[in-house]
Amino acid sequence: MVAIKRFIKEKSETALFDLGQICILELFPVWQKANQQEYQDFIRRHIPKDDFNIAKLINTLIYNGESKYYEPFCKLFDKKLVYEKLQKEIERVPTLRRKEKNIETFMSIYESEQQR
């Protein structure tokens, strides 16, 4: 947590999302475990923002369009919030889902879960 707090102080909270896959997969669970509420507030504060690049986050963590990366992603990020953000992005860029295999993977699995 010390490293996370120092990074935020020196850079910013949003810069955490620009870290690579390995850093996100290592640091975010630490924060989530150390302070669940603070972590959830952080996620809810950033993902809905208009300038938040949800496609980049998904492409960083759900790569090659493989479904095995969906669950680890959803453990770190509120999947309903991500889905809602993606729907807004797709309204803005209708081809996004078709062009991005990783986004299609996320959307398809989420929608399938909702139909059960």
SEDREN-556159 format. One record per residue (C-alpha): x, y, z. Coordinates in steps of 0.1 Angstrom, whole numbers, padded with zeros to 4 digits, always signed. Each point is the difference from the previous one (the first is absolute). Layout:
REM SEDREN-556159
XYZ
...
***
This chain:
REM SEDREN-556159
+0000+0000+0000
+0029+0023+0007
+0011-0003-0037
-0035+0006-0012
-0005+0031+0021
+0034+0014-0010
-0008-0006-0037
-0033+0019+0004
+0017+0028+0018
+0028+0003-0026
-0022-0006-0031
-0038-0003+0005
-0027-0025+0006
-0008-0002-0037
+0036-0008-0009
-0005-0033+0018
-0022-0011-0029
+0029+0007-0024
+0022-0026+0016
+0006-0032-0018
-0019-0032+0004
+0024-0015+0026
+0001+0031+0022
-0038+0003+0000
-0005-0037+0008
+0025+0003+0028
-0008+0034+0015
-0038+0002-0003
-0007-0032+0020
+0023+0013+0028
-0020+0032+0003
-0033-0020-0003
+0010-0022+0029
+0015+0027+0021
-0030+0023-0002
-0030-0013-0020
-0021+0031+0004
+0028+0024-0010
+0008-0022-0030
-0037-0002-0011
-0003+0038+0003
+0030+0004-0022
-0014-0022-0027
-0035+0016+0002
+0017+0034-0002
+0019-0006-0032
-0017-0025-0022
-0032+0020-0007
+0019+0031-0010
-0004+0011-0036
+0037+0001-0006
+0007-0034+0016
+0013-0024-0027
-0018-0032+0008
+0011-0017-0032
+0036+0005+0009
-0005-0016+0034
-0018-0030-0014
+0026-0004-0027
+0027+0001+0027
-0016-0027+0021
-0022-0021-0023
+0024-0007-0028
-0002-0023-0030
-0038-0001+0005
+0004-0029+0024
-0029-0005+0024
+0024-0013+0028
+0009+0036+0007
-0036+0011+0006
-0002-0012+0036
+0033+0015+0012
-0010+0033-0016
-0034-0001+0017
+0016-0007+0034
+0017+0034-0003
-0026+0021-0018
-0038+0002+0004
-0012-0018-0031
-0034+0018-0001
+0018+0034+0002
+0024-0011-0028
-0029-0013-0021
-0019+0032+0003
+0031+0020-0009
+0005-0022-0030
-0036+0005-0012
+0006+0038+0001
+0032-0004-0020
-0018-0022-0025
-0027+0026-0005
+0028+0024-0008
+0020-0024-0021
-0024-0027-0013
+0027-0021-0016
+0020-0003+0033
-0015-0034+0011
+0005-0015-0035
+0035+0013-0004
+0014-0008+0035
+0001-0038+0007
+0007+0006+0037
-0031+0023+0003
-0021-0025-0018
+0012-0027+0025
-0009+0021+0030
-0034+0011-0014
-0010-0035-0011
+0009-0017+0033
-0017+0028+0021
-0032-0002-0021
+0000-0038+0002
+0002+0002+0038
-0029+0025+0001
-0022-0024-0020
+0003-0028+0026
***
